[in-house]
Amino acid sequence: MKKIFHLGSCSTNQRILKELAPYTSQFEFKDIKLDKITTKELDEMKKRAGSYEALFSRVALKYRSLGLNNMELTEGDYKKYILEEYTFLRRPVIVNGNAIFIGNAKSNVAAALNSLSNL
C-alpha cells in the first residue's frame, strides 16, 4: 500500500505534503475529513504501527473536552475513537509498503523523506 492519510485543511500537513511531493506521485492521498478512515485501513495501519495507540493523537481538542485525558484507554478505545472522529488520527500517516510514518515531528518527516527518496 502506498497511501497518505492527511487533513487537507491543516497547514502543517500541507507543508509536509509539499516537501514530500517529488516522491509521492504513485501514492494515493486520502483527506480524512472528507473521506472517513475505514476499519480495514485502520487495521492495516495498526499492523505496521504495532498498536492503535501509536496512531492516536492526544493533542486533538476533543481529547480533553471528552475527558479522555482522565481515562485509562484500551486498544479498543483508541480504535473506536479514531474511527468515530478523524481528529484522533495523528497525521499525516504515510504508508509506504510495510513502512509507516506517523505524525508531523521533524524526525518523523525526515525519516519519511529519506525512505521515499531512496525508492
Helices and strands as residue ranges (DSSP letters): E 2-6, H 11-20, G 21-23, E 28-31, H 39-49, G 53-55, H 61-65, G 68-70, H 75-84, G 86-88, E 93-96, E 99-102, H 106-117
